[in-house]
Amino acid sequence: MYFLISTLIGYLFGCLNGSQLVAKRKQIDIKKLGSKNAGASNTTMLLGWKYGIFVALVDIFKATLAILLMVSFLEYNGVMDEYQIILLYNTAFFVILGHNYPITMNFKGGKGTASIIGAF
């Protein structure tokens, strides 16, 4: 059960994409312009450094928040330390997987670099 919860939390947080939020606000499709990548670097090239930083921060903090949420959940339920580590790695893995293959963007997301930074 904890493994499934860890997977769902990780993937759902990973599907939140900063460039998708910016693209909706600016009414453009980031995936069809520039390097055609839904990441901070392409957003910076297309819209400027302010939007690029916003996208990078969203992508970093979504991984951090997913892991912190999972830590809180596991501590509340008194899960063993060894098993907790495995679940946290699983959460981080699925945040990155959700960023790279989000259901909200037809499984065509970014590269996952900022999400990896946030997970560490």
Rosetta blueprint (number, residue, H / E / L):
1 M L
2 Y H
3 F H
4 L H
5 I H
6 S H
7 T H
8 L H
9 I H
10 G H
11 Y H
12 L H
13 F H
14 G H
15 C L
16 L L
17 N L
18 G H
19 S H
20 Q H
21 L H
22 V H
23 A H
24 K H
25 R H
26 K H
27 Q L
28 I L
29 D L
30 I H
31 K H
32 K H
33 L L
34 G L
35 S L
36 K L
37 N L
38 A L
39 G L
40 A H
41 S H
42 N H
43 T H
44 T H
45 M H
46 L H
47 L H
48 G L
49 W H
50 K H
51 Y H
52 G H
53 I H
54 F H
55 V H
56 A H
57 L H
58 V H
59 D H
60 I H
61 F H
62 K H
63 A H
64 T H
65 L H
66 A H
67 I H
68 L H
69 L H
70 M H
71 V H
72 S H
73 F H
74 L H
75 E H
76 Y H
77 N H
78 G L
79 V L
80 M L
81 D H
82 E H
83 Y H
84 Q H
85 I H
86 I H
87 L H
88 L H
89 Y H
90 N H
91 T H
92 A H
93 F H
94 F H
95 V H
96 I H
97 L H
98 G H
99 H H
100 N H
101 Y L
102 P L
103 I H
104 T H
105 M H
106 N L
107 F L
108 K L
109 G L
110 G L
111 K L
112 G L
113 T H
114 A H
115 S H
116 I H
117 I H
118 G H
119 A H
120 F L
